[in-house]
Amino acid sequence: SLRELASEPIDSLTANAKASYKVIDDAAGTDFKALNEKLENTEYQIRNLTETEEDVVKEAALETSRQGIIDKIAEAKQTAIDNGVDPKLLDEADQQFTQAQALKDVEAKVFKNPNVVKGNV
């Protein structure tokens, strides 16, 4: 059906990214998925703050945390490279993950949106 059109490419890209990240995780001794989730959560919290004094203080702390996570990701990538991972594999894994996320967004906003695709066409 049209609603499931993007499912196979999403699954394929996700599986390829996971396999690539497994190699990278093993070489770096870290969990990139967990680090990326922390980064996403921190950035989400920052986006939802207002301009109150309390939120300005929170934003400073969250920004420090965000930069720390970015630094950890960069260090882990360098450790993976130092341990023999081809830098191209890092780029491919990031690209596959980004593509899968973009397709998930399209799938949710277009193919699985009843206002766009009606019924089970």
C-alpha positions in Angstrom: 0.0 0.0 0.0 1.0 3.6 -0.4 1.2 4.0 3.4 4.0 1.4 3.5 5.9 2.7 0.6 8.8 4.1 2.6 9.0 1.2 5.2 11.5 -1.0 3.3 14.0 1.8 2.5 13.7 3.0 6.1 14.3 -0.6 7.4 17.2 -1.1 5.0 19.0 2.2 5.9 18.4 1.7 9.6 19.9 -1.9 9.5 22.9 -0.7 7.5 23.5 2.2 9.9 23.2 -0.1 12.9 25.7 -2.5 11.4 28.2 0.4 10.7 27.7 1.9 14.1 28.3 -1.6 15.7 31.8 -1.6 14.2 32.4 1.9 15.2 31.1 1.4 18.8 33.3 -1.7 19.2 36.4 0.2 18.0 35.6 3.3 20.1 34.3 1.5 23.2 31.2 3.6 23.3 27.5 3.7 22.3 26.9 6.2 19.6 23.2 5.7 19.7 23.1 6.6 23.4 25.2 9.6 22.8 23.1 10.8 19.9 19.9 10.3 22.0 21.4 12.4 24.8 22.3 15.1 22.3 18.8 15.0 20.8 17.1 15.2 24.2 19.4 18.1 25.3 18.7 20.0 22.1 15.0 19.4 22.5 15.0 20.8 26.0 16.9 23.9 24.9 14.4 24.5 22.1 11.5 24.4 24.6 12.9 27.0 26.9 11.5 30.5 27.2 13.3 33.8 28.0 12.5 33.8 31.7 15.4 34.2 34.1 15.0 30.6 35.3 15.1 29.3 31.7 18.1 31.4 30.8 20.0 29.7 33.7 18.8 26.3 32.5 19.8 27.1 29.0 23.4 27.9 30.0 23.6 24.5 31.9 22.1 22.6 29.0 24.4 24.3 26.5 27.4 23.2 28.6 26.0 19.7 28.6 25.3 19.8 24.8 28.9 20.9 24.1 30.2 18.1 26.4 28.2 15.5 24.5 29.4 16.9 21.1 33.0 16.7 22.4 32.4 13.0 23.6 31.1 12.1 20.1 34.1 13.7 18.4 36.5 12.0 20.8 34.8 8.6 20.3 35.0 9.1 16.5 38.7 9.9 16.8 39.2 6.8 19.0 37.5 4.7 16.4 39.7 6.1 13.6 42.8 5.5 15.8 41.7 1.9 16.3 41.4 1.3 12.6 38.0 2.4 11.5 37.9 3.9 8.1 36.7 7.6 8.3 34.5 6.8 5.3 32.6 4.3 7.4 31.9 7.0 10.0 30.5 9.3 7.3 28.4 6.5 5.7 26.9 5.6 9.1 26.0 9.2 9.8 24.5 9.6 6.3 22.5 6.4 6.5 21.1 7.4 9.9 20.2 10.9 8.7 18.5 9.5 5.6 16.5 7.0 7.6 15.4 9.8 10.0 14.4 12.0 7.1 12.4 9.2 5.5 10.7 8.5 8.8 9.6 12.1 8.9 8.3 12.0 5.3 6.5 8.7 6.1 4.8 10.2 9.2 3.9 13.5 7.6 2.8 12.3 4.2 2.3 8.6 3.8 0.8 7.8 7.2 -1.0 11.2 7.5 -4.7 10.6 7.0 -5.1 14.2 5.8 -2.8 13.4 2.9 -3.3 9.7 2.1 -6.8 8.6 2.8 -7.8 5.0 3.3 -5.4 2.1 2.4 -4.6 3.1 -1.1 
